[in-house]
Amino acid sequence: MPPRWPRKPDRRDPSYRRLDDRMNFAVHVALFAALNSGGWFWHQVQPTAVPFMPTVTLLWFTLLAGHALYVFAIARY
């Protein structure tokens, strides 16, 4: 069940922004896991079909780590 907000959502509300940023990060992690698992599956089945998979995973993981750093360490609400 999705989280419910007790009042009208307002992007200026610090609690709402924190929750929104964390939900966006969760979506980013889910997309990373789903698309990379599919990509690596096809890379194992036929390596010549997706030879760039290690590079994609490394770059995307770097972006994911940067996103996590921002959401959990840098952002001040």
C-alpha distances in whole Angstrom, upper triangle without the diagonal:
4,7,9,12,15,18,19,18,21,22,25,22,23,19,17,20,19,15,16,18,16,13,16,18,15,15,19,19,17,19,22,21,21,24,26,25,26,29,30,30,33,35,35,36,38,39,41,38,36,39,37,34,35,35,32,30,32,32,28,28,30,28,25,27,28,25,24,27,26,23,23,27,29,26,27,25
4,6,10,13,15,16,14,17,18,21,19,19,16,14,16,15,12,12,15,13,10,13,15,13,13,17,17,15,18,21,20,20,23,25,25,26,29,30,30,32,34,35,36,38,39,41,38,35,38,36,33,34,34,31,29,31,30,26,26,28,26,23,25,25,22,21,24,23,20,21,25,26,23,24,22
4,7,10,12,13,12,15,16,18,16,16,13,11,14,13,9,11,13,12,10,13,15,13,14,18,18,17,20,22,22,22,25,27,27,29,31,32,33,35,37,38,39,41,41,43,40,38,40,38,35,35,35,32,30,32,31,27,27,28,26,23,25,25,21,20,23,22,18,19,23,24,21,22,19
4,6,9,10,10,13,15,17,15,16,13,11,14,14,11,12,15,14,13,16,18,16,17,21,21,21,23,25,26,26,28,30,31,32,34,36,36,38,40,41,42,44,44,46,43,41,43,41,38,39,38,35,33,35,34,30,30,31,29,26,28,28,24,23,26,24,21,22,25,26,23,23,20
4,6,7,7,10,12,14,11,13,10,8,12,12,10,11,14,14,13,16,18,18,18,21,23,22,24,27,27,28,30,32,33,34,36,38,39,40,42,43,45,46,46,48,45,42,44,42,39,40,39,36,35,36,34,31,31,32,29,26,28,27,24,23,25,23,20,21,24,24,21,20,17
4,7,9,11,14,15,12,14,11,10,14,15,13,14,18,18,17,19,22,21,22,25,26,26,28,31,31,32,34,36,36,38,40,41,42,44,46,47,48,50,50,52,49,46,48,46,43,43,43,40,38,39,38,35,34,35,32,30,31,30,27,26,28,26,22,23,26,26,23,22,19
4,6,9,12,13,10,13,11,10,13,15,13,14,18,18,18,20,23,22,23,26,27,27,29,32,33,33,35,37,38,39,41,43,44,45,47,49,50,51,51,52,50,47,49,46,44,44,43,40,39,40,38,35,35,36,33,30,32,31,27,27,28,26,23,24,26,26,23,21,18
4,6,10,11,10,13,12,10,13,15,14,14,17,19,18,19,22,22,23,25,27,27,28,31,32,32,34,36,38,38,40,42,43,45,46,48,49,50,50,51,48,46,48,45,43,43,42,39,38,39,37,34,34,35,32,30,31,30,27,27,28,26,23,25,27,26,22,22,18
4,7,9,8,11,10,7,9,12,11,10,14,15,14,16,19,19,19,22,24,24,25,28,29,29,31,33,34,35,37,39,40,41,43,45,46,47,47,48,45,42,44,41,39,40,39,36,35,36,34,30,31,31,28,26,28,26,23,23,25,22,19,21,24,23,19,19,15
4,5,5,9,9,7,8,12,12,11,13,16,15,16,19,20,20,22,25,25,26,28,30,31,32,34,36,37,38,40,41,43,44,46,47,48,47,48,46,43,44,41,39,40,39,36,35,35,33,30,31,31,27,26,27,26,22,23,24,21,18,21,22,21,17,17,13
4,5,8,9,6,6,10,10,9,11,14,14,14,17,18,19,20,22,24,24,26,28,29,30,31,34,35,35,37,39,40,41,43,45,46,45,46,43,40,42,38,37,37,35,33,32,32,30,27,28,27,24,23,24,22,19,20,21,17,15,18,20,18,14,14,11
4,6,9,8,7,10,12,11,13,16,17,17,19,21,22,23,25,26,27,29,31,32,33,34,37,38,38,40,42,43,44,46,48,49,48,49,46,43,44,41,39,39,38,35,34,34,32,29,30,29,26,25,26,23,20,21,22,18,16,19,20,18,14,12,9
4,6,5,6,9,10,11,12,14,15,16,18,20,21,22,24,26,27,29,30,32,33,34,36,38,38,40,42,44,44,46,48,49,48,49,47,44,45,42,40,40,38,36,35,35,33,30,30,29,26,25,25,24,21,21,21,18,16,17,19,18,14,12,8
4,5,5,6,9,10,11,12,14,15,16,18,20,21,23,24,26,27,29,30,32,33,35,36,37,38,40,42,43,44,47,47,46,48,46,42,43,40,38,38,36,34,33,32,30,28,27,27,24,23,23,21,18,18,18,15,13,14,15,14,10,9,5
4,5,5,6,9,10,11,12,14,15,17,19,20,21,23,25,26,27,29,30,31,33,35,36,37,39,41,42,43,45,46,45,47,45,42,43,40,37,37,36,34,32,32,31,28,27,27,24,22,23,21,18,18,18,16,13,14,16,15,12,11,8
4,5,5,6,9,10,10,12,14,15,16,18,20,21,22,24,26,27,28,30,31,33,34,36,37,39,40,42,43,45,44,45,43,40,41,38,36,36,35,32,31,31,29,27,26,26,23,21,22,21,18,18,19,16,13,15,17,17,13,13,9
4,5,5,6,9,10,10,12,14,15,16,18,20,21,22,24,26,27,28,30,32,32,34,36,37,38,40,42,43,42,43,41,38,39,36,34,33,32,29,28,28,27,24,24,23,20,19,20,18,15,15,16,13,10,12,14,14,10,10,7
4,5,5,6,9,10,11,12,14,15,17,18,20,21,23,24,26,27,29,31,31,33,35,36,37,39,41,42,41,42,40,37,38,35,32,32,31,29,27,27,25,23,22,22,19,17,17,16,13,13,14,11,8,9,12,12,8,9,7
4,6,5,6,9,10,10,12,14,15,16,18,20,21,23,24,26,27,29,30,31,33,35,36,37,39,40,40,41,39,36,37,34,32,32,31,28,27,27,26,23,22,22,20,17,18,18,14,14,15,14,10,11,14,15,12,13,11
4,5,5,6,9,10,11,12,14,15,17,18,20,21,22,24,26,27,28,30,32,33,34,36,38,39,38,39,37,34,35,32,30,30,29,26,25,26,24,21,21,21,18,16,18,17,13,13,15,13,10,12,15,15,12,13,12
4,6,5,6,9,10,10,12,14,15,16,18,20,21,22,24,26,27,28,30,32,32,34,36,37,36,37,35,32,33,30,28,28,26,24,22,23,21,18,18,18,15,13,14,13,10,10,12,9,6,9,12,12,9,11,11
4,5,5,6,9,10,10,12,14,15,16,18,20,21,22,24,25,26,28,30,31,32,35,36,35,37,34,31,32,30,27,27,26,23,22,22,21,18,17,18,15,12,13,13,10,9,11,10,7,8,12,13,11,13,12
4,5,5,6,9,10,11,12,14,15,16,18,20,21,23,24,25,27,29,30,31,33,34,34,36,33,30,32,29,26,27,26,23,22,23,21,18,18,19,16,14,15,16,12,12,15,13,10,12,16,16,14,16,15
4,5,5,6,9,10,11,12,14,15,16,18,20,21,22,24,26,27,28,30,32,33,32,33,31,28,29,26,24,24,24,20,19,20,19,15,15,16,13,11,14,13,10,10,13,12,9,12,15,16,14,16,16
4,5,5,6,9,10,10,12,14,15,16,18,20,21,22,24,26,26,28,30,31,30,32,30,26,28,25,22,22,21,19,17,18,16,13,13,14,11,8,10,11,7,7,10,10,8,10,13,14,13,16,16
4,5,5,6,9,10,11,12,14,15,16,18,20,21,22,25,25,27,29,30,29,31,29,26,28,25,22,22,22,19,17,19,18,14,14,16,14,10,12,14,10,10,13,13,11,12,16,17,16,19,19
4,5,5,6,8,10,10,12,14,15,17,18,20,21,23,24,26,27,28,28,29,27,24,26,23,21,21,21,18,16,18,17,14,14,16,13,11,14,15,11,12,16,15,13,15,18,19,18,21,20
4,5,5,6,9,10,11,12,14,16,16,18,20,21,22,24,26,26,26,27,25,22,23,20,18,18,18,15,13,15,14,10,10,12,10,7,11,12,9,10,13,13,12,14,17,18,17,20,21
4,6,5,6,9,10,10,12,14,15,16,18,20,20,22,24,25,24,27,24,21,23,20,17,17,17,15,12,14,14,10,9,12,11,7,10,12,10,10,13,14,13,14,17,18,18,21,22
4,5,5,6,8,10,11,12,14,15,17,19,20,21,23,24,24,26,24,21,23,21,18,18,19,16,14,16,16,12,12,15,14,11,14,16,13,13,17,18,16,17,20,22,21,24,24
4,5,5,6,8,10,11,12,14,15,17,18,20,21,22,22,23,21,18,20,18,15,16,17,13,12,15,14,10,11,14,13,10,14,16,13,14,18,18,17,19,22,23,22,25,26
4,6,6,6,8,10,10,12,14,15,16,18,20,21,20,22,19,16,18,16,12,13,14,10,8,11,11,7,8,11,10,8,11,13,12,13,16,17,17,18,21,22,22,25,26
4,6,5,6,9,10,10,12,14,15,16,18,20,19,22,20,17,19,17,13,14,15,12,10,13,14,10,10,14,13,11,13,16,15,15,18,20,19,20,22,24,24,27,28
4,6,5,6,9,10,11,13,14,16,17,18,19,21,18,16,18,17,14,15,17,13,12,15,16,12,13,17,16,14,17,19,18,18,21,22,21,23,25,27,27,30,30
4,6,5,6,9,10,11,12,14,15,16,16,18,15,13,15,14,11,13,14,10,10,13,13,11,12,15,15,13,17,19,17,18,22,23,22,24,26,27,27,31,31
4,5,5,6,8,10,10,12,14,15,14,16,14,11,13,12,8,10,11,8,7,10,12,9,10,13,14,12,15,18,17,18,21,22,22,23,26,27,27,31,32
4,5,5,6,9,10,11,12,14,14,17,15,13,15,14,10,12,14,12,10,13,15,13,13,17,17,15,18,21,20,20,23,25,24,25,28,29,30,33,34
4,5,5,6,9,10,11,12,13,15,13,11,14,13,10,13,15,12,11,15,16,14,15,19,19,18,20,23,22,23,26,27,27,28,30,32,32,35,36
4,5,5,6,9,10,10,10,12,10,7,10,10,7,10,12,9,9,13,14,12,14,17,17,17,20,22,22,22,25,27,27,28,30,31,32,35,36
4,5,5,6,9,10,9,12,11,8,10,10,7,8,11,10,9,12,14,13,14,17,18,18,20,22,22,23,26,27,27,28,30,32,33,36,37
4,5,5,6,9,9,12,11,10,12,13,10,12,15,14,13,16,18,17,17,21,22,21,23,26,25,26,29,30,30,31,33,35,35,39,40
4,5,5,6,7,9,7,7,10,11,9,12,15,14,13,17,18,18,19,22,22,22,24,27,27,28,30,32,32,33,35,36,37,40,41
4,6,5,4,7,7,6,7,9,7,9,12,12,12,15,17,16,17,20,21,21,23,26,26,27,29,31,31,33,34,35,36,40,41
4,6,6,9,10,9,10,12,10,12,15,15,14,17,19,19,19,22,24,23,25,28,28,29,31,33,33,34,36,37,38,42,43
4,6,9,9,10,11,14,12,15,18,17,17,20,22,22,22,25,27,26,28,31,31,31,34,36,36,37,39,40,41,45,46
4,6,6,8,9,12,11,14,16,16,17,20,21,21,23,25,26,26,29,31,31,32,35,36,37,38,40,41,42,45,46
4,5,6,6,9,9,11,13,14,15,17,19,19,20,23,24,25,26,29,29,30,33,34,35,36,38,39,40,44,45
4,6,5,9,10,12,14,15,16,18,20,20,22,24,25,26,28,30,31,32,34,36,37,38,39,40,41,45,46
4,6,9,10,13,14,14,15,18,19,19,21,23,24,25,27,29,29,31,33,34,35,37,38,39,40,43,44
4,5,6,9,10,10,12,14,15,15,17,20,20,21,23,25,26,27,29,31,31,33,35,35,36,40,41
4,6,8,9,10,12,13,14,16,17,19,20,21,23,25,26,27,29,31,32,33,35,35,36,40,42
4,6,5,6,9,10,11,12,14,16,17,18,20,21,23,24,26,27,29,30,31,32,33,37,38
4,5,5,6,9,10,10,12,14,15,16,18,20,21,22,24,26,26,28,29,30,31,35,36
4,6,5,6,9,10,10,12,14,15,16,18,20,21,22,24,26,26,28,28,30,34,36
4,5,5,6,8,10,11,12,14,15,17,18,20,21,23,24,26,26,27,28,32,34
4,6,5,6,8,10,11,12,14,15,16,18,20,21,22,24,25,25,27,30,32
4,6,5,6,8,10,10,12,14,15,16,18,20,21,22,23,24,25,29,31
4,6,5,6,9,10,10,12,14,15,16,18,20,21,22,22,24,28,30
4,5,5,6,9,10,11,12,14,15,17,19,20,21,21,22,26,28
4,5,5,6,9,10,10,12,14,15,16,18,19,20,21,24,26
4,5,5,6,9,10,10,12,14,15,16,17,18,20,23,25
4,5,5,6,9,10,10,12,14,15,16,16,18,22,24
4,5,5,6,9,10,11,12,14,15,15,16,20,22
4,5,5,6,9,10,10,12,14,14,15,19,21
4,5,5,6,9,10,10,11,12,14,18,20
4,5,5,6,9,10,10,10,12,16,18
4,5,5,6,9,10,10,10,14,16
4,5,5,6,8,9,10,14,15
4,6,6,5,6,9,12,15
4,6,6,5,6,9,12
4,6,6,6,9,10
4,6,7,9,11
4,6,8,11
4,6,10
4,6
4
